[in-house]
Amino acid sequence: MKNSKAHVKVIKGDIQKALKKWKSKVMDSGHLEELKDRREFLKPSVVNRKKMKDAVRKQEWYEIKYKEENGC
């Protein structure tokens, strides 16, 4: 987990704007995603299977997009 924390200053009492900035900083830092991943242990084989499944899906999407662009 990254050791940085999201800090935001509230300027002129505009809490909504500060909250919006804070949320975007937290999402960009990857803290929430890592916490979600650590909720339960996944076996390495399950992790590898998910990576492979995602890669296949992404490759199929690119192939479909390529065919549409080239009119094949």
FIMAR-482812 format. One line per field, with one value per residue (C-alpha): x, y, z; residue number from 1; residue in one letter. Coordinates in steps of 0.5 Angstrom, whole numbers. Layout:
N
east = c(X ...)
north = c(Y ...)
up = c(Z ...)
resi = c(NUM ...)
resn = c(A ...)
This chain:
72
east = c(0 3 5 2 -4 -9 -9 -14 -14 -21 -21 -26 -31 -32 -33 -36 -30 -25 -29 -29 -22 -20 -25 -21 -14 -16 -18 -12 -8 -11 -12 -19 -18 -12 -17 -22 -17 -14 -21 -21 -15 -15 -10 -5 -8 -15 -11 -8 -14 -17 -11 -12 -19 -19 -13 -17 -23 -19 -16 -23 -25 -19 -20 -27 -25 -20 -25 -30 -24 -22 -29 -27)
north = c(0 7 11 18 21 25 32 38 45 48 55 60 55 51 44 41 43 40 34 33 34 29 24 24 24 18 15 16 14 7 6 4 -1 -4 -4 -8 -13 -14 -16 -23 -28 -30 -36 -34 -39 -35 -29 -31 -34 -27 -24 -28 -28 -20 -20 -25 -20 -14 -17 -19 -12 -9 -14 -12 -5 -6 -10 -4 1 -2 -5 -12)
up = c(0 -2 4 2 4 1 3 1 4 4 1 3 7 0 3 -3 -8 -3 -2 -9 -10 -4 -7 -14 -10 -7 -13 -17 -11 -11 -4 -4 -10 -6 0 -4 -6 1 4 2 0 -7 -9 -14 -19 -19 -20 -26 -29 -28 -31 -37 -38 -38 -43 -47 -47 -48 -54 -57 -56 -60 -66 -66 -66 -71 -76 -75 -77 -83 -86 -85)
resi = c(1 2 3 4 5 6 7 8 9 10 11 12 13 14 15 16 17 18 19 20 21 22 23 24 25 26 27 28 29 30 31 32 33 34 35 36 37 38 39 40 41 42 43 44 45 46 47 48 49 50 51 52 53 54 55 56 57 58 59 60 61 62 63 64 65 66 67 68 69 70 71 72)
resn = c(M K N S K A H V K V I K G D I Q K A L K K W K S K V M D S G H L E E L K D R R E F L K P S V V N R K K M K D A V R K Q E W Y E I K Y K E E N G C)
